[in-house]
Amino acid sequence: MKPAPFEFFAPSTVAEAIELLETHGFDAKLLAGGQSLIPTMNFRLAQPGVIIDLNRVEGLSYIREENDNIVIGAMIRQYELEKNELIKEKLPLLHETMPNIAHPQIRNRGTIGGSLVHADPAAELPSVMCALDAVFHMTGPEGERKVAANDFYMGMFAVDLEAEEILTAISIPAMNPKSGHAFLEIARRHGDYALAGVAVIVDQDKKGICTNARIVYLSVGDAPVTAENAADVLQGNKVDEALIAKAAKTAAEEDIEPESDIHASAEYRQHLTEVLTRRALETAFSRAR
Ligand SMILES: Cc1cc2nc3c(=O)[nH]c(=O)nc-3n(C[C@H](O)[C@H](O)[C@H](O)COP(=O)(O)OP(=O)(O)OC[C@H]3O[C@@H](n4cnc5c(N)ncnc54)[C@H](O)[C@@H]3O)c2cc1C
């Protein structure tokens, strides 16, 4: 299939891109890596009249440390996140996640910003950003606005972003080196979207008491799902096999309400969630401290 006809603009600054968004409104779409937008246009699921290409816009491709945060420009390609030493050292959860996203050819073009805004409920990056307490920086006609990743995702493919706004950067607090982390998912074939997945960050004190637990799922709801009940089971208690098993069961039974679809039944997703949570927590606690 070929896309429906469209007008093409290639601005060189964020200000120009915003002006184009203001002029063309809902008829316009921003193009980043094109790995989600172009297939939907080729299938004519999306038929924007105007494409605004972000690939030549200055100042959107960088990874740098600012105070205790790692700040990532929205046009950073997914493979750059995978290979970057600063990410590996300061955000090991993100580093570990990257090879799970699609295939190398797709990560070579796909951007962090495109994935976060596209907001596929089965995508890895939105859930990992929620686990990491990332903050998204958006720029629009009124200037810059910041939104926590945990507030950005509002439902199926629905995000807190106005039609005239551009996601310009993502800032993420560097992980505590004493925290433990793990990312696990199950997909039918490597590179496919996951049937279920989980990102975990935990802390424990010298006595083995869990002092903090963040557990966020993908592909088991309309948007990233944070397991609050399972975290309550862990926090303040001595970590052992039985506690981890109890937390994993709580997550599957109380924190998620997955739907059945052509890929997996709701019951199977619940089963996967329990198994993945148990394994991810075991790994994360073994890495903590
Ligand atoms: C075969 C295949 C398998 C895949 N498997 C996976 C997978 O397992 N996991 C996964 O997470 N993804 C997967 N993807 C999707 C891939 O990760 C995409 O790269 C990503 O979803 C979109 O990033 P992009 O840069 O290509 O964005 P684009 O496709 O260019 O844009 C996506 C959407 O975001 C908007 N947008 C882009 N950048 C911005 C911005 N800075 N500000 C505001 N809006 C913006 C666009 O207007 C568009 O609506 C797969 C894709 C393919 C083709």
The ligand as an SDF file (V2000), in Angstrom:
LIG
                    3D

 53 58  0  0  0  0  0  0  0  0999 V2000
    7.8900   -4.4200   12.6470 C   0  0  0  0  0  0  0  0  0  0  0  0
    7.8910   -3.4560   13.8150 C   0  0  0  0  0  0  0  0  0  0  0  0
    8.0410   -3.9470   15.0910 C   0  0  0  0  0  0  0  0  0  0  0  0
    8.0460   -3.0870   16.1790 C   0  0  0  0  0  0  0  0  0  0  0  0
    8.1820   -3.5900   17.4330 N   0  0  0  0  0  0  0  0  0  0  0  0
    8.1880   -2.7720   18.4880 C   0  0  0  0  0  0  0  0  0  0  0  0
    8.3580   -3.2630   19.8130 C   0  0  0  0  0  0  0  0  0  0  0  0
    8.5380   -4.4620   20.0440 O   0  0  0  0  0  0  0  0  0  0  0  0
    8.3240   -2.3760   20.8340 N   0  0  0  0  0  0  0  0  0  0  0  0
    8.1420   -1.0260   20.6240 C   0  0  0  0  0  0  0  0  0  0  0  0
    8.1030   -0.2640   21.5890 O   0  0  0  0  0  0  0  0  0  0  0  0
    8.0020   -0.5360   19.3920 N   0  0  0  0  0  0  0  0  0  0  0  0
    8.0280   -1.3630   18.3240 C   0  0  0  0  0  0  0  0  0  0  0  0
    7.8910   -0.8260   17.0720 N   0  0  0  0  0  0  0  0  0  0  0  0
    7.6930    0.6440   16.9170 C   0  0  0  0  0  0  0  0  0  0  0  0
    9.0190    1.3980   16.9250 C   0  0  0  0  0  0  0  0  0  0  0  0
    9.6330    1.3210   18.1970 O   0  0  0  0  0  0  0  0  0  0  0  0
    8.8140    2.8760   16.5590 C   0  0  0  0  0  0  0  0  0  0  0  0
   10.0720    3.3830   16.3090 O   0  0  0  0  0  0  0  0  0  0  0  0
    8.1720    3.7890   17.5740 C   0  0  0  0  0  0  0  0  0  0  0  0
    6.9410    3.3430   18.0340 O   0  0  0  0  0  0  0  0  0  0  0  0
    7.8590    5.1450   16.9540 C   0  0  0  0  0  0  0  0  0  0  0  0
    9.0330    5.8840   16.8830 O   0  0  0  0  0  0  0  0  0  0  0  0
    9.3570    6.6920   15.5710 P   0  0  0  0  0  0  0  0  0  0  0  0
   10.4930    7.5870   15.9140 O   0  0  0  0  0  0  0  0  0  0  0  0
    9.5170    5.7820   14.4250 O   0  0  0  0  0  0  0  0  0  0  0  0
    8.0520    7.6270   15.4380 O   0  0  0  0  0  0  0  0  0  0  0  0
    7.1230    7.9390   14.1890 P   0  0  0  0  0  0  0  0  0  0  0  0
    6.6040    6.6850   13.5970 O   0  0  0  0  0  0  0  0  0  0  0  0
    7.7960    8.8980   13.2750 O   0  0  0  0  0  0  0  0  0  0  0  0
    5.9570    8.7370   14.9540 O   0  0  0  0  0  0  0  0  0  0  0  0
    5.0640    8.0660   15.8150 C   0  0  0  0  0  0  0  0  0  0  0  0
    4.0420    9.0630   16.3530 C   0  0  0  0  0  0  0  0  0  0  0  0
    4.6330    9.9660   17.2800 O   0  0  0  0  0  0  0  0  0  0  0  0
    4.4990   11.3300   16.8300 C   0  0  0  0  0  0  0  0  0  0  0  0
    5.7650   11.9700   17.1920 N   0  0  0  0  0  0  0  0  0  0  0  0
    7.0090   11.5220   16.8970 C   0  0  0  0  0  0  0  0  0  0  0  0
    7.9380   12.2920   17.4760 N   0  0  0  0  0  0  0  0  0  0  0  0
    7.2710   13.2560   18.1520 C   0  0  0  0  0  0  0  0  0  0  0  0
    7.6900   14.3460   18.9800 C   0  0  0  0  0  0  0  0  0  0  0  0
    8.9780   14.5950   19.2160 N   0  0  0  0  0  0  0  0  0  0  0  0
    6.7220   15.1400   19.5240 N   0  0  0  0  0  0  0  0  0  0  0  0
    5.4360   14.8850   19.3060 C   0  0  0  0  0  0  0  0  0  0  0  0
    4.9730   13.8670   18.5440 N   0  0  0  0  0  0  0  0  0  0  0  0
    5.8860   13.0680   17.9810 C   0  0  0  0  0  0  0  0  0  0  0  0
    4.2430   11.2310   15.3360 C   0  0  0  0  0  0  0  0  0  0  0  0
    3.5210   12.3490   14.8670 O   0  0  0  0  0  0  0  0  0  0  0  0
    3.4370    9.9520   15.2620 C   0  0  0  0  0  0  0  0  0  0  0  0
    2.0900   10.2000   15.6060 O   0  0  0  0  0  0  0  0  0  0  0  0
    7.8960   -1.6720   15.9700 C   0  0  0  0  0  0  0  0  0  0  0  0
    7.7650   -1.1620   14.6650 C   0  0  0  0  0  0  0  0  0  0  0  0
    7.7630   -2.0430   13.5920 C   0  0  0  0  0  0  0  0  0  0  0  0
    7.6200   -1.4650   12.2050 C   0  0  0  0  0  0  0  0  0  0  0  0
  1  2  1  0
  2  3  1  0
  2 52  2  0
  3  4  2  0
  4  5  1  0
  4 50  1  0
  5  6  2  0
  6  7  1  0
  6 13  1  0
  7  8  2  0
  7  9  1  0
  9 10  1  0
 10 11  2  0
 10 12  1  0
 12 13  2  0
 13 14  1  0
 14 15  1  0
 14 50  1  0
 15 16  1  0
 16 17  1  0
 16 18  1  0
 18 19  1  0
 18 20  1  0
 20 21  1  0
 20 22  1  0
 22 23  1  0
 23 24  1  0
 24 25  2  0
 24 26  1  0
 24 27  1  0
 27 28  1  0
 28 29  2  0
 28 30  1  0
 28 31  1  0
 31 32  1  0
 32 33  1  0
 33 34  1  0
 33 48  1  0
 34 35  1  0
 35 36  1  0
 35 46  1  0
 36 37  1  0
 36 45  1  0
 37 38  2  0
 38 39  1  0
 39 40  1  0
 39 45  2  0
 40 41  1  0
 40 42  2  0
 42 43  1  0
 43 44  2  0
 44 45  1  0
 46 47  1  0
 46 48  1  0
 48 49  1  0
 50 51  2  0
 51 52  1  0
 52 53  1  0
M  END
$$$$
